[in-house]
Amino acid sequence: MPRQKQPTQKAAPASDIAAFRESLWQTLDRNAAGLSGPEVVRALKVISDEIYHAGIDEAYVRARVEKGQSIADAWDLTWVTALSIHLWRLQGTTQKGVLQPYLTSVNSTPSSQPSRQTT
C-alpha cells in the first residue's frame, strides 16, 4: 500500500519570527552585559570565523528556497544564537551550579582553525 503524504507545514508567520528575533537580541544583550567592547569585538570575530570554518555559510548558499527572506531570517538567527552562546561562555555563566566550559579561545585565528575543504 502506498504511503500517504504527510500534510506540509506552513511557514511560521513573520510576526512569530520577529518576536523570536527580538527575544534573542534581548538574550544577546544580557549575555554581553559586563563585557568590554574589545571582548565583544573579539567574540564577533571568533564567531564569524567559526561559522565560516564549519561551513555553515556554505549551507545557506547551497540551500534552495522560495523566498530570500526565509534564508535571511535563518542566517540571522543562527549567527545571533552562536554569538550569544559565545558571550555567555565568556561570562563564565553557570547553569544548575555547573560552570560551563569556555570552549573557544578568544585568541583563535583562522590559521589555527582546520582548513575548510571546498567542493
C-alpha positions in Angstrom: 0.0 0.0 0.0 1.5 3.4 -0.9 2.4 5.8 1.8 0.1 8.7 2.5 1.6 12.1 2.0 2.2 14.0 5.2 0.5 17.4 5.2 3.0 20.1 4.7 3.6 22.6 7.4 3.1 26.2 6.7 6.0 28.6 7.4 5.8 30.5 10.7 4.2 33.9 10.3 6.7 36.8 10.1 5.4 38.1 13.4 6.5 34.9 15.1 10.0 35.1 13.7 10.2 38.8 14.6 9.1 38.0 18.2 11.7 35.3 18.5 14.4 37.5 16.9 13.6 40.3 19.4 13.8 37.8 22.3 17.1 36.5 21.0 18.5 40.1 20.8 17.5 40.7 24.4 19.3 37.5 25.4 22.4 38.6 23.5 22.2 41.9 25.3 22.1 40.1 28.7 25.0 37.8 27.7 27.1 40.8 26.6 26.5 42.8 29.9 29.7 43.4 31.8 32.0 42.5 28.9 34.2 45.2 27.5 33.9 46.5 23.9 37.1 44.7 22.8 35.8 41.4 24.3 32.6 41.7 22.3 34.5 42.6 19.1 36.8 39.5 19.6 33.7 37.4 20.1 32.3 38.7 16.9 35.5 37.8 15.1 35.6 34.3 16.6 32.0 33.5 15.8 32.4 34.8 12.2 35.5 32.6 11.7 33.9 29.6 13.3 30.8 29.9 11.1 33.0 30.1 8.1 35.3 27.3 9.0 32.4 25.0 10.0 30.9 25.5 6.5 27.7 26.9 7.8 27.9 29.9 5.5 28.1 27.5 2.5 25.0 25.6 3.7 23.0 28.8 3.3 24.4 29.4 -0.2 23.5 25.8 -1.3 20.0 26.0 0.1 17.3 26.3 -2.4 14.5 28.4 -1.0 11.5 30.1 -2.5 11.8 33.3 -0.5 15.1 35.0 0.1 13.7 36.4 3.3 13.4 32.9 4.8 17.1 32.2 4.4 18.0 35.7 5.7 15.9 35.0 8.8 17.6 31.6 9.3 21.1 33.2 8.8 20.4 36.0 11.3 19.0 33.6 13.9 21.9 31.2 13.5 24.6 33.9 13.8 23.0 35.7 16.7 22.5 32.4 18.6 26.1 31.4 18.1 27.3 34.8 19.3 25.0 34.8 22.3 26.4 31.4 23.3 29.9 32.6 22.9 29.3 35.7 25.1 27.6 33.5 27.7 30.7 31.4 27.9 32.9 34.4 28.2 30.8 35.5 31.2 31.6 32.2 32.9 27.9 31.7 33.4 26.7 28.8 35.4 23.7 26.6 34.8 22.4 24.3 37.6 25.5 25.1 39.6 27.9 23.7 37.0 30.4 26.1 35.4 30.1 25.9 31.6 33.4 25.3 29.9 34.9 28.0 27.8 35.4 26.0 24.7 36.5 28.6 22.2 39.7 30.6 22.6 39.2 34.3 22.1 42.7 34.3 20.6 41.9 31.8 17.9 42.8 32.8 14.4 41.8 31.5 11.0 45.2 29.9 10.7 44.7 27.9 13.9 41.4 26.5 12.6 41.2 23.4 10.5 41.1 24.2 6.8 37.7 24.0 5.2 37.6 21.9 2.1 35.5 23.2 -0.8 33.6 21.1 -3.2 
